[in-house]
């Protein structure tokens, strides 16, 4: 296992999922107002569907196994998103963050995104191959601070 220092906290990486996704739609392409309600556009729904299909294919091919899924669901998580755009000026870096998290972590993997404790965003340029490179890591012994202890949730009988 690899030890990783993160802003005064420490953790061991127990499992890592690396994959390449299509570039998510820009924030302006993600939502529309219909009858006074904000709804996902067809482009945003298609992105979410494509991510879910990719994860399903990885599972069928055995590249996403039960051990990895268990680690991702049980441990705190670190997420690295590397956006490769055609131009450095047309897109904001953070515009694809929420839909990427929702599509991959919450919907495709079935992981509660409140498990994310460390997020890194990077912007690169590749005019011939726009994409989103993702690394999602399970952190086995993440600690928030030495001052505070997070107690386990109570179970109701």
FIKOLZA-1660 file (N, C-alpha, C; in steps of 0.1 Angstrom, whole numbers, plus 5000, padded with zeros to 4 digits):
% residues 157
   i   px   py   pz ch aa at
   1 5008 4988 5000  A  X  N
   1 5000 5000 5000  A  X CA
   1 5009 5012 5000  A  X  C
   2 5004 5023 4995  A  X  N
   2 5011 5035 4993  A  X CA
   2 5006 5045 5004  A  X  C
   3 5016 5051 5011  A  X  N
   3 5012 5061 5021  A  X CA
   3 5011 5074 5014  A  X  C
   4 5001 5082 5018  A  X  N
   4 4999 5095 5011  A  X CA
   4 4996 5106 5021  A  X  C
   5 5004 5117 5020  A  X  N
   5 5001 5128 5029  A  X CA
   5 4991 5137 5023  A  X  C
   6 4981 5142 5031  A  X  N
   6 4971 5151 5025  A  X CA
   6 4968 5161 5036  A  X  C
   7 4973 5173 5035  A  X  N
   7 4970 5184 5043  A  X CA
   7 4970 5181 5058  A  X  C
   8 4981 5175 5063  A  X  N
   8 4981 5172 5077  A  X CA
   8 4975 5160 5081  A  X  C
   9 4967 5154 5073  A  X  N
   9 4960 5141 5076  A  X CA
   9 4969 5130 5069  A  X  C
  10 4967 5118 5073  A  X  N
  10 4974 5108 5066  A  X CA
  10 4964 5096 5063  A  X  C
  11 4968 5089 5053  A  X  N
  11 4960 5078 5049  A  X CA
  11 4968 5068 5041  A  X  C
  12 4963 5055 5041  A  X  N
  12 4968 5045 5032  A  X CA
  12 4958 5042 5021  A  X  C
  13 4963 5042 5009  A  X  N
  13 4954 5039 4998  A  X CA
  13 4952 5024 4997  A  X  C
  14 4939 5019 4998  A  X  N
  14 4937 5005 4998  A  X CA
  14 4932 5000 4984  A  X  C
  15 4926 5009 4976  A  X  N
  15 4921 5005 4963  A  X CA
  15 4920 5017 4955  A  X  C
  16 4922 5016 4942  A  X  N
  16 4922 5027 4933  A  X CA
  16 4915 5023 4920  A  X  C
  17 4906 5032 4915  A  X  N
  17 4899 5030 4903  A  X CA
  17 4904 5041 4893  A  X  C
  18 4910 5037 4882  A  X  N
  18 4914 5047 4872  A  X CA
  18 4906 5044 4859  A  X  C
  19 4901 5055 4854  A  X  N
  19 4893 5053 4841  A  X CA
  19 4893 5066 4833  A  X  C
  20 4890 5065 4821  A  X  N
  20 4889 5077 4812  A  X CA
  20 4874 5078 4808  A  X  C
  21 4868 5090 4810  A  X  N
  21 4854 5092 4807  A  X CA
  21 4854 5103 4795  A  X  C
  22 4843 5104 4789  A  X  N
  22 4841 5115 4779  A  X CA
  22 4840 5128 4788  A  X  C
  23 4844 5139 4781  A  X  N
  23 4843 5152 4788  A  X CA
  23 4828 5155 4792  A  X  C
  24 4826 5158 4804  A  X  N
  24 4812 5161 4808  A  X CA
  24 4807 5174 4801  A  X  C
  25 4794 5176 4800  A  X  N
  25 4789 5188 4794  A  X CA
  25 4792 5200 4803  A  X  C
  26 4793 5212 4797  A  X  N
  26 4796 5224 4805  A  X CA
  26 4784 5226 4814  A  X  C
  27 4785 5235 4824  A  X  N
  27 4774 5237 4833  A  X CA
  27 4762 5244 4826  A  X  C
  28 4765 5251 4815  A  X  N
  28 4754 5257 4808  A  X CA
  28 4746 5247 4799  A  X  C
  29 4753 5236 4797  A  X  N
  29 4746 5225 4789  A  X CA
  29 4739 5215 4798  A  X  C
  30 4741 5216 4811  A  X  N
  30 4736 5206 4820  A  X CA
  30 4722 5207 4824  A  X  C
  31 4717 5220 4825  A  X  N
  31 4703 5222 4831  A  X CA
  31 4695 5231 4822  A  X  C
  32 4682 5228 4822  A  X  N
  32 4672 5236 4815  A  X CA
  32 4661 5239 4825  A  X  C
  33 4654 5250 4822  A  X  N
  33 4642 5253 4830  A  X CA
  33 4629 5249 4822  A  X  C
  34 4621 5240 4828  A  X  N
  34 4609 5235 4822  A  X CA
  34 4598 5237 4831  A  X  C
  35 4588 5245 4827  A  X  N
  35 4577 5248 4836  A  X CA
  35 4581 5253 4850  A  X  C
  36 4591 5261 4850  A  X  N
  36 4596 5267 4862  A  X CA
  36 4605 5258 4871  A  X  C
  37 4608 5246 4866  A  X  N
  37 4617 5236 4873  A  X CA
  37 4630 5234 4866  A  X  C
  38 4641 5233 4873  A  X  N
  38 4654 5230 4867  A  X CA
  38 4654 5215 4865  A  X  C
  39 4658 5211 4853  A  X  N
  39 4659 5197 4849  A  X CA
  39 4672 5194 4842  A  X  C
  40 4676 5182 4842  A  X  N
  40 4688 5178 4834  A  X CA
  40 4685 5178 4820  A  X  C
  41 4694 5183 4812  A  X  N
  41 4692 5183 4797  A  X CA
  41 4695 5169 4792  A  X  C
  42 4691 5167 4779  A  X  N
  42 4694 5154 4773  A  X CA
  42 4709 5151 4772  A  X  C
  43 4717 5162 4770  A  X  N
  43 4731 5160 4770  A  X CA
  43 4737 5155 4783  A  X  C
  44 4732 5161 4794  A  X  N
  44 4736 5157 4807  A  X CA
  44 4731 5143 4811  A  X  C
  45 4719 5139 4807  A  X  N
  45 4714 5126 4809  A  X CA
  45 4722 5116 4801  A  X  C
  46 4726 5119 4789  A  X  N
  46 4734 5110 4781  A  X CA
  46 4748 5108 4787  A  X  C
  47 4754 5118 4793  A  X  N
  47 4767 5117 4799  A  X CA
  47 4766 5107 4811  A  X  C
  48 4755 5109 4819  A  X  N
  48 4753 5100 4831  A  X CA
  48 4751 5086 4826  A  X  C
  49 4743 5084 4816  A  X  N
  49 4741 5071 4811  A  X CA
  49 4754 5064 4805  A  X  C
  50 4762 5072 4798  A  X  N
  50 4775 5067 4793  A  X CA
  50 4784 5063 4804  A  X  C
  51 4785 5070 4815  A  X  N
  51 4793 5067 4826  A  X CA
  51 4788 5054 4833  A  X  C
  52 4776 5053 4834  A  X  N
  52 4770 5041 4841  A  X CA
  52 4773 5029 4832  A  X  C
  53 4771 5030 4819  A  X  N
  53 4774 5019 4810  A  X CA
  53 4789 5015 4810  A  X  C
  54 4798 5024 4811  A  X  N
  54 4812 5022 4812  A  X CA
  54 4815 5014 4824  A  X  C
  55 4810 5018 4836  A  X  N
  55 4812 5011 4848  A  X CA
  55 4806 4997 4848  A  X  C
  56 4794 4995 4842  A  X  N
  56 4788 4982 4840  A  X CA
  56 4797 4973 4832  A  X  C
  57 4803 4979 4821  A  X  N
  57 4812 4971 4812  A  X CA
  57 4824 4967 4820  A  X  C
  58 4830 4976 4828  A  X  N
  58 4842 4972 4836  A  X CA
  58 4839 4961 4846  A  X  C
  59 4827 4961 4851  A  X  N
  59 4823 4951 4861  A  X CA
  59 4821 4937 4854  A  X  C
  60 4815 4937 4842  A  X  N
  60 4813 4925 4834  A  X CA
  60 4827 4919 4830  A  X  C
  61 4836 4928 4826  A  X  N
  61 4850 4924 4822  A  X CA
  61 4858 4920 4834  A  X  C
  62 4854 4921 4846  A  X  N
  62 4861 4918 4858  A  X CA
  62 4872 4928 4862  A  X  C
  63 4872 4940 4856  A  X  N
  63 4881 4950 4860  A  X CA
  63 4877 4958 4872  A  X  C
  64 4864 4957 4875  A  X  N
  64 4859 4964 4887  A  X CA
  64 4853 4952 4896  A  X  C
  65 4860 4948 4905  A  X  N
  65 4856 4936 4913  A  X CA
  65 4850 4940 4926  A  X  C
  66 4845 4930 4933  A  X  N
  66 4838 4932 4946  A  X CA
  66 4846 4938 4956  A  X  C
  67 4859 4934 4957  A  X  N
  67 4868 4939 4967  A  X CA
  67 4870 4954 4965  A  X  C
  68 4872 4959 4953  A  X  N
  68 4874 4973 4950  A  X CA
  68 4861 4981 4953  A  X  C
  69 4850 4975 4949  A  X  N
  69 4837 4982 4952  A  X CA
  69 4834 4983 4967  A  X  C
  70 4838 4972 4975  A  X  N
  70 4836 4973 4989  A  X CA
  70 4845 4983 4995  A  X  C
  71 4857 4984 4991  A  X  N
  71 4867 4995 4996  A  X CA
  71 4861 5009 4993  A  X  C
  72 4856 5011 4981  A  X  N
  72 4851 5024 4977  A  X CA
  72 4839 5027 4985  A  X  C
  73 4831 5018 4988  A  X  N
  73 4818 5020 4996  A  X CA
  73 4821 5022 5011  A  X  C
  74 4831 5015 5016  A  X  N
  74 4833 5015 5031  A  X CA
  74 4843 5026 5036  A  X  C
  75 4853 5030 5027  A  X  N
  75 4863 5039 5032  A  X CA
  75 4860 5054 5027  A  X  C
  76 4868 5063 5033  A  X  N
  76 4867 5077 5028  A  X CA
  76 4875 5077 5014  A  X  C
  77 4872 5087 5006  A  X  N
  77 4877 5087 4992  A  X CA
  77 4884 5099 4989  A  X  C
  78 4894 5097 4980  A  X  N
  78 4901 5108 4973  A  X CA
  78 4898 5107 4958  A  X  C
  79 4895 5119 4952  A  X  N
  79 4891 5119 4938  A  X CA
  79 4901 5129 4931  A  X  C
  80 4906 5124 4920  A  X  N
  80 4914 5133 4911  A  X CA
  80 4907 5133 4897  A  X  C
  81 4904 5145 4893  A  X  N
  81 4898 5147 4879  A  X CA
  81 4908 5155 4871  A  X  C
  82 4912 5150 4860  A  X  N
  82 4921 5157 4850  A  X CA
  82 4913 5159 4837  A  X  C
  83 4909 5172 4835  A  X  N
  83 4901 5176 4824  A  X CA
  83 4910 5179 4812  A  X  C
  84 4908 5173 4801  A  X  N
  84 4916 5177 4789  A  X CA
  84 4906 5184 4779  A  X  C
  85 4908 5197 4777  A  X  N
  85 4899 5205 4769  A  X CA
  85 4906 5208 4756  A  X  C
  86 4898 5213 4746  A  X  N
  86 4904 5217 4733  A  X CA
  86 4911 5230 4734  A  X  C
  87 4907 5238 4743  A  X  N
  87 4912 5252 4745  A  X CA
  87 4913 5255 4760  A  X  C
  88 4923 5263 4764  A  X  N
  88 4923 5266 4779  A  X CA
  88 4913 5277 4783  A  X  C
  89 4906 5283 4773  A  X  N
  89 4898 5294 4777  A  X CA
  89 4883 5292 4775  A  X  C
  90 4878 5281 4770  A  X  N
  90 4864 5280 4767  A  X CA
  90 4856 5274 4779  A  X  C
  91 4863 5267 4788  A  X  N
  91 4856 5260 4799  A  X CA
  91 4862 5263 4812  A  X  C
  92 4853 5264 4822  A  X  N
  92 4858 5266 4836  A  X CA
  92 4862 5252 4841  A  X  C
  93 4872 5251 4849  A  X  N
  93 4876 5238 4855  A  X CA
  93 4866 5232 4863  A  X  C
  94 4858 5239 4871  A  X  N
  94 4849 5233 4881  A  X CA
  94 4835 5230 4875  A  X  C
  95 4832 5234 4863  A  X  N
  95 4819 5232 4857  A  X CA
  95 4815 5218 4856  A  X  C
  96 4824 5208 4854  A  X  N
  96 4821 5194 4853  A  X CA
  96 4823 5186 4866  A  X  C
  97 4826 5193 4877  A  X  N
  97 4828 5186 4889  A  X CA
  97 4816 5179 4894  A  X  C
  98 4805 5185 4896  A  X  N
  98 4793 5180 4903  A  X CA
  98 4787 5168 4894  A  X  C
  99 4786 5170 4881  A  X  N
  99 4780 5160 4873  A  X CA
  99 4789 5148 4872  A  X  C
 100 4802 5150 4873  A  X  N
 100 4812 5139 4873  A  X CA
 100 4811 5130 4886  A  X  C
 101 4810 5137 4897  A  X  N
 101 4808 5130 4910  A  X CA
 101 4795 5123 4910  A  X  C
 102 4784 5130 4906  A  X  N
 102 4771 5123 4907  A  X CA
 102 4770 5111 4897  A  X  C
 103 4776 5113 4885  A  X  N
 103 4775 5102 4875  A  X CA
 103 4783 5090 4880  A  X  C
 104 4796 5092 4884  A  X  N
 104 4805 5081 4886  A  X CA
 104 4803 5076 4901  A  X  C
 105 4805 5084 4910  A  X  N
 105 4805 5080 4924  A  X CA
 105 4791 5076 4929  A  X  C
 106 4782 5085 4928  A  X  N
 106 4768 5082 4933  A  X CA
 106 4760 5072 4925  A  X  C
 107 4759 5075 4912  A  X  N
 107 4750 5067 4905  A  X CA
 107 4756 5054 4899  A  X  C
 108 4767 5055 4893  A  X  N
 108 4773 5043 4887  A  X CA
 108 4779 5033 4897  A  X  C
 109 4786 5038 4907  A  X  N
 109 4792 5030 4918  A  X CA
 109 4783 5028 4930  A  X  C
 110 4773 5036 4932  A  X  N
 110 4764 5034 4943  A  X CA
 110 4771 5038 4956  A  X  C
 111 4780 5048 4956  A  X  N
 111 4787 5052 4967  A  X CA
 111 4782 5066 4972  A  X  C
 112 4780 5068 4985  A  X  N
 112 4776 5081 4990  A  X CA
 112 4787 5091 4988  A  X  C
 113 4784 5102 4981  A  X  N
 113 4795 5112 4978  A  X CA
 113 4800 5120 4990  A  X  C
 114 4793 5118 5002  A  X  N
 114 4798 5124 5014  A  X CA
 114 4810 5117 5019  A  X  C
 115 4814 5106 5013  A  X  N
 115 4827 5098 5016  A  X CA
 115 4839 5105 5010  A  X  C
 116 4837 5115 5001  A  X  N
 116 4848 5122 4995  A  X CA
 116 4854 5132 5005  A  X  C
 117 4867 5130 5007  A  X  N
 117 4874 5139 5017  A  X CA
 117 4885 5147 5010  A  X  C
 118 4888 5144 4998  A  X  N
 118 4900 5150 4991  A  X CA
 118 4897 5150 4976  A  X  C
 119 4896 5162 4970  A  X  N
 119 4893 5164 4956  A  X CA
 119 4904 5172 4950  A  X  C
 120 4909 5167 4938  A  X  N
 120 4919 5175 4930  A  X CA
 120 4913 5177 4916  A  X  C
 121 4914 5189 4911  A  X  N
 121 4910 5192 4897  A  X CA
 121 4922 5198 4890  A  X  C
 122 4924 5193 4878  A  X  N
 122 4935 5198 4869  A  X CA
 122 4929 5200 4855  A  X  C
 123 4935 5211 4849  A  X  N
 123 4931 5214 4835  A  X CA
 123 4943 5212 4826  A  X  C
 124 4941 5205 4815  A  X  N
 124 4951 5202 4805  A  X CA
 124 4944 5205 4791  A  X  C
 125 4953 5206 4781  A  X  N
 125 4948 5209 4768  A  X CA
 125 4952 5197 4759  A  X  C
 126 4942 5192 4751  A  X  N
 126 4944 5182 4741  A  X CA
 126 4933 5184 4731  A  X  C
 127 4936 5193 4721  A  X  N
 127 4925 5196 4711  A  X CA
 127 4920 5184 4703  A  X  C
 128 4928 5174 4702  A  X  N
 128 4924 5162 4694  A  X CA
 128 4917 5151 4702  A  X  C
 129 4918 5152 4715  A  X  N
 129 4912 5141 4723  A  X CA
 129 4907 5146 4736  A  X  C
 130 4896 5154 4736  A  X  N
 130 4890 5159 4749  A  X CA
 130 4886 5147 4757  A  X  C
 131 4888 5148 4770  A  X  N
 131 4884 5136 4779  A  X CA
 131 4885 5141 4793  A  X  C
 132 4881 5132 4802  A  X  N
 132 4882 5133 4816  A  X CA
 132 4889 5121 4822  A  X  C
 133 4901 5122 4828  A  X  N
 133 4908 5111 4834  A  X CA
 133 4905 5112 4849  A  X  C
 134 4900 5100 4854  A  X  N
 134 4896 5100 4868  A  X CA
 134 4904 5089 4876  A  X  C
 135 4908 5093 4888  A  X  N
 135 4913 5084 4898  A  X CA
 135 4905 5085 4910  A  X  C
 136 4899 5074 4915  A  X  N
 136 4891 5074 4927  A  X CA
 136 4898 5064 4936  A  X  C
 137 4902 5069 4948  A  X  N
 137 4910 5061 4957  A  X CA
 137 4903 5059 4971  A  X  C
 138 4903 5047 4976  A  X  N
 138 4898 5044 4989  A  X CA
 138 4909 5046 4999  A  X  C
 139 4907 5054 5009  A  X  N
 139 4917 5057 5019  A  X CA
 139 4913 5050 5032  A  X  C
 140 4921 5040 5035  A  X  N
 140 4918 5030 5046  A  X CA
 140 4918 5036 5060  A  X  C
 141 4927 5046 5062  A  X  N
 141 4927 5051 5076  A  X CA
 141 4927 5066 5077  A  X  C
 142 4919 5072 5069  A  X  N
 142 4918 5087 5068  A  X CA
 142 4914 5092 5082  A  X  C
 143 4921 5103 5086  A  X  N
 143 4918 5109 5099  A  X CA
 143 4916 5124 5096  A  X  C
 144 4905 5129 5101  A  X  N
 144 4902 5143 5099  A  X CA
 144 4912 5152 5107  A  X  C
 145 4914 5149 5119  A  X  N
 145 4922 5158 5128  A  X CA
 145 4925 5150 5141  A  X  C
 146 4936 5154 5147  A  X  N
 146 4938 5147 5160  A  X CA
 146 4930 5153 5171  A  X  C
 147 4924 5165 5168  A  X  N
 147 4915 5171 5179  A  X CA
 147 4901 5165 5180  A  X  C
 148 4896 5159 5169  A  X  N
 148 4883 5155 5168  A  X CA
 148 4882 5140 5165  A  X  C
 149 4873 5133 5171  A  X  N
 149 4871 5119 5168  A  X CA
 149 4857 5118 5162  A  X  C
 150 4856 5111 5151  A  X  N
 150 4843 5109 5145  A  X CA
 150 4837 5096 5150  A  X  C
 151 4826 5096 5157  A  X  N
 151 4820 5085 5163  A  X CA
 151 4812 5077 5153  A  X  C
 152 4812 5064 5154  A  X  N
 152 4803 5056 5145  A  X CA
 152 4789 5060 5147  A  X  C
 153 4781 5058 5136  A  X  N
 153 4767 5061 5136  A  X CA
 153 4760 5051 5146  A  X  C
 154 4750 5056 5153  A  X  N
 154 4742 5048 5161  A  X CA
 154 4732 5040 5153  A  X  C
 155 4730 5028 5157  A  X  N
 155 4720 5020 5150  A  X CA
 155 4708 5020 5159  A  X  C
 156 4696 5021 5153  A  X  N
 156 4684 5021 5160  A  X CA
 156 4678 5007 5160  A  X  C
 157 4673 5003 5172  A  X  N
 157 4668 4989 5173  A  X CA
 157 4653 4989 5170  A  X  C
% end
